[in-house]
């Protein structure tokens, strides 16, 4: 049997880890956090449970690693979106591009992390890390406002993120389906759906907007807020 070099083993482990993370993301998006276990993730790619525990210690560990994988990707995407490039590099145009990229997060499999984090009850140090990474999503907007000479750019960016949160709740009113145990899914999570909003939409015809309407109105309010 030929000897396997350390570099090859490292590559193999990295590829297997990436496959496990993708399997975990798919399970979380399709079945919810209560279906997310190391055994279920391993079974999805045909890996024995004992081998999966080399990568994940628990469901909470899986979620923590998914956060570490997803949030930097979205942070980089948001920073690229608001960079001065493209046909409209005015600040309002850049803010709209940033806002659209932020709303894209709602339609991605990564969005399932939001209600899951509430349901699983991560340890305090993990919550701190999640808060830090959430801040990294807002930082590109704050930096753009600072460069434009806006006063209190961090505060303005944080408040503007609230507009995006509201738009996200309207876009994904059923996102809490996989989190029935969470009585208050918006208590800690910046983009979690609000059941009160869902109920209002069900009984008030004025709330029956299409996804395109919600996106355009959200972006319009976002840019007006930051004028």
Backbone torsions as a table, in degrees:
resi	resn	phi	psi	omega
1	UNK	NA	125.0	-178.1
2	UNK	-66.1	145.5	179.7
3	UNK	-73.4	137.9	179.2
4	UNK	-95.0	128.2	-178.7
5	UNK	-72.7	158.7	180.0
6	UNK	-60.8	-39.5	-179.1
7	UNK	-62.7	-40.3	179.2
8	UNK	-66.7	-40.7	177.3
9	UNK	-63.0	-43.1	179.5
10	UNK	-62.3	-42.1	178.0
11	UNK	-63.8	-41.5	179.8
12	UNK	-61.4	-45.6	-179.5
13	UNK	-64.9	-39.1	179.1
14	UNK	-64.3	-43.0	178.9
15	UNK	-65.4	-40.5	179.5
16	UNK	-67.2	-39.1	177.4
17	UNK	-62.9	-43.2	178.6
18	UNK	-62.6	-40.0	178.7
19	UNK	-65.9	-38.0	177.4
20	UNK	-65.8	-42.0	178.1
21	UNK	-62.8	-41.8	179.1
22	UNK	-64.6	-41.1	177.3
23	UNK	-62.9	-41.4	179.0
24	UNK	-63.6	-41.0	179.0
25	UNK	-62.3	-41.6	-179.9
26	UNK	-66.3	-43.2	179.2
27	UNK	-63.4	-44.4	-178.4
28	UNK	-62.1	-43.9	-178.4
29	UNK	-69.3	-36.5	-174.4
30	UNK	-88.9	-35.1	-171.1
31	UNK	-121.5	-14.0	178.3
32	UNK	93.9	169.7	-172.1
33	UNK	-65.3	-28.5	-176.5
34	UNK	-73.8	-13.3	174.5
35	UNK	-94.0	-4.8	-173.6
36	UNK	-90.5	103.7	176.5
37	UNK	-134.6	158.5	175.8
38	UNK	-55.9	-39.4	-179.5
39	UNK	-64.4	-43.1	-179.3
40	UNK	-66.0	-38.2	179.5
41	UNK	-65.5	-44.3	179.2
42	UNK	-63.3	-42.6	-179.0
43	UNK	-61.4	-32.3	-177.2
44	UNK	-65.1	-29.1	179.2
45	UNK	-113.9	10.0	176.3
46	UNK	76.5	31.8	-179.5
47	UNK	-110.3	134.6	-179.2
48	UNK	-62.0	147.6	-177.9
49	UNK	-57.8	-39.9	-179.6
50	UNK	-60.5	-33.2	178.6
51	UNK	-74.9	-34.7	179.8
52	UNK	-62.3	-34.3	-177.8
53	UNK	-69.0	-8.9	171.2
54	UNK	-71.6	-20.6	-176.4
55	UNK	-109.4	-35.9	-176.7
56	UNK	-130.5	130.9	178.9
57	UNK	-86.1	-25.5	-174.3
58	UNK	-167.2	176.4	174.8
59	UNK	-62.0	-41.6	178.7
60	UNK	-60.2	-38.1	178.1
61	UNK	-66.6	-38.4	176.5
62	UNK	-60.1	-47.6	-179.6
63	UNK	-61.9	-43.4	-179.9
64	UNK	-60.2	-41.0	179.8
65	UNK	-71.0	-34.2	175.9
66	UNK	-64.3	-39.6	177.1
67	UNK	-62.2	-46.3	-179.6
68	UNK	-63.1	-27.2	178.0
69	UNK	-82.0	-42.3	-171.3
70	UNK	-81.4	-46.8	-171.3
71	UNK	-62.7	-43.1	177.0
72	UNK	-61.5	-35.6	177.6
73	UNK	-63.5	-44.8	-179.6
74	UNK	-71.3	-34.0	176.4
75	UNK	-61.7	-44.4	178.6
76	UNK	-64.9	-38.5	180.0
77	UNK	-65.9	-41.0	179.8
78	UNK	-68.4	-38.2	179.0
79	UNK	-66.1	-38.7	177.5
80	UNK	-67.5	-35.8	-177.4
81	UNK	-65.3	-35.6	-175.2
82	UNK	-94.6	-0.2	177.3
83	UNK	-65.0	145.9	-179.4
84	UNK	-71.5	89.6	179.9
85	UNK	-154.2	164.8	178.2
86	UNK	91.0	-177.8	-175.4
87	UNK	-66.7	-29.5	179.9
88	UNK	-122.6	94.5	-179.7
89	UNK	-101.5	19.3	171.6
90	UNK	-69.3	158.8	-179.4
91	UNK	-59.5	-46.1	177.5
92	UNK	-59.6	-39.4	178.5
93	UNK	-64.5	-40.2	179.1
94	UNK	-67.9	-37.6	178.3
95	UNK	-64.2	-40.8	178.0
96	UNK	-62.7	-42.1	179.4
97	UNK	-63.5	-42.1	176.5
98	UNK	-61.3	-46.0	-178.8
99	UNK	-62.3	-41.2	179.3
100	UNK	-64.5	-41.0	178.3
101	UNK	-64.1	-38.1	178.3
102	UNK	-65.1	-40.5	178.6
103	UNK	-70.0	-26.8	175.6
104	UNK	-59.9	-29.7	178.8
105	UNK	-56.2	-35.7	-177.4
106	UNK	-62.5	-35.9	-177.7
107	UNK	-87.9	3.0	-177.4
108	UNK	-95.7	157.7	175.7
109	UNK	-58.9	-26.3	179.9
110	UNK	-63.9	-23.0	-177.6
111	UNK	-62.1	-27.0	180.0
112	UNK	-61.7	-17.3	176.7
113	UNK	-63.2	-30.5	-172.8
114	UNK	-62.7	-58.9	176.8
115	UNK	-66.8	-28.3	-178.6
116	UNK	-65.1	-38.8	-179.6
117	UNK	-62.3	-35.0	177.2
118	UNK	-69.4	-40.6	-173.7
119	UNK	-71.5	-36.7	-170.3
120	UNK	-83.3	-24.2	-179.9
121	UNK	69.3	70.8	-179.7
122	UNK	-67.2	151.9	174.6
123	UNK	-59.0	158.5	-175.9
124	UNK	-54.8	-42.6	-178.6
125	UNK	-65.4	-31.9	177.0
126	UNK	-71.0	-37.5	177.2
127	UNK	-61.5	-41.3	178.5
128	UNK	-60.4	-43.4	179.9
129	UNK	-63.8	-41.9	178.1
130	UNK	-60.9	-42.3	178.4
131	UNK	-62.2	-40.6	178.4
132	UNK	-61.5	-42.7	-176.9
133	UNK	-73.5	-32.2	173.1
134	UNK	-62.2	-40.7	176.3
135	UNK	-60.2	-33.5	179.2
136	UNK	-67.6	-24.9	176.8
137	UNK	-72.0	-33.0	-177.9
138	UNK	-85.2	-25.8	-174.0
139	UNK	-54.8	-41.1	-179.7
140	UNK	-60.0	-37.2	178.4
141	UNK	-67.8	-43.3	178.4
142	UNK	-62.0	-40.4	180.0
143	UNK	-63.7	-42.2	179.8
144	UNK	-64.4	-40.4	178.6
145	UNK	-67.1	-38.2	179.0
146	UNK	-64.1	-43.8	179.5
147	UNK	-64.1	-29.4	179.9
148	UNK	-82.7	-2.6	177.3
149	UNK	88.2	14.0	179.6
150	UNK	-70.5	143.4	174.9
151	UNK	-80.4	148.9	179.9
152	UNK	49.1	55.9	-174.9
153	UNK	-62.8	-37.0	-179.0
154	UNK	-65.6	-41.7	178.8
155	UNK	-65.4	-44.2	179.1
156	UNK	-60.3	-41.9	-179.4
157	UNK	-66.3	-40.3	179.5
158	UNK	-64.1	-42.5	178.8
159	UNK	-67.7	-38.9	178.4
160	UNK	-64.1	-33.3	177.8
161	UNK	-61.6	-29.3	176.1
162	UNK	-61.8	-34.9	175.6
163	UNK	-62.9	-43.9	179.2
164	UNK	-65.4	-36.7	176.6
165	UNK	-60.7	-43.5	180.0
166	UNK	-63.9	-43.3	177.1
167	UNK	-62.5	-38.9	179.7
168	UNK	-63.3	-40.2	179.8
169	UNK	-63.1	-37.8	178.7
170	UNK	-71.0	-31.6	-179.2
171	UNK	-74.4	-32.1	-175.9
172	UNK	-126.0	64.1	-176.9
173	UNK	-67.1	-20.2	-178.6
174	UNK	-102.8	16.7	-176.0
175	UNK	-68.2	-15.7	-179.5
176	UNK	-86.6	2.4	-177.1
177	UNK	-56.6	-38.5	-177.3
178	UNK	-85.4	9.2	-177.8
179	UNK	-132.5	53.3	-175.0
180	UNK	-66.2	-20.8	-177.0
181	UNK	-81.3	-15.3	-177.5
182	UNK	-85.3	112.8	-176.8
183	UNK	-76.9	-24.7	-179.0
184	UNK	-137.1	78.2	-173.2
185	UNK	-67.7	-10.4	-179.8
186	UNK	-101.5	5.1	-174.1
187	UNK	-62.6	-39.5	-176.7
188	UNK	-121.3	-23.8	-170.8
189	UNK	-90.6	127.9	-171.8
190	UNK	-65.6	-23.0	-175.8
191	UNK	-124.6	12.8	-175.6
192	UNK	-67.7	148.0	-178.4
193	UNK	-67.9	149.5	-178.0
194	UNK	-106.5	114.2	-179.3
195	UNK	-57.1	-33.0	179.6
196	UNK	-62.9	-39.1	177.3
197	UNK	-65.6	-39.9	179.9
198	UNK	-62.3	-44.7	180.0
199	UNK	-63.3	-41.1	179.8
200	UNK	-62.7	-40.8	-179.3
201	UNK	-64.7	-31.6	-177.5
202	UNK	-73.2	-25.3	-173.5
203	UNK	-112.8	-8.8	-176.4
204	UNK	-119.2	111.8	-178.7
205	UNK	-56.3	-27.1	-178.9
206	UNK	-63.5	-22.4	-178.7
207	UNK	-85.0	-5.8	-174.4
208	UNK	-81.3	64.7	179.4
209	UNK	-94.1	150.4	175.5
210	UNK	-75.2	166.2	178.1
211	UNK	-60.1	-41.1	178.8
212	UNK	-62.9	-40.5	177.2
213	UNK	-60.3	-46.4	-177.8
214	UNK	-61.0	-44.5	-179.6
215	UNK	-62.6	-49.1	-177.3
216	UNK	-64.7	-42.1	179.7
217	UNK	-66.9	-41.0	178.7
218	UNK	-61.0	-45.2	179.9
219	UNK	-66.6	-36.9	177.7
220	UNK	-63.4	-47.2	179.2
221	UNK	-64.6	-39.1	179.4
222	UNK	-59.1	-49.4	-178.0
223	UNK	-68.9	-35.3	177.0
224	UNK	-66.7	-36.9	179.6
225	UNK	-62.5	-33.5	-173.5
226	UNK	-102.9	17.0	178.0
227	UNK	-66.6	NA	NA
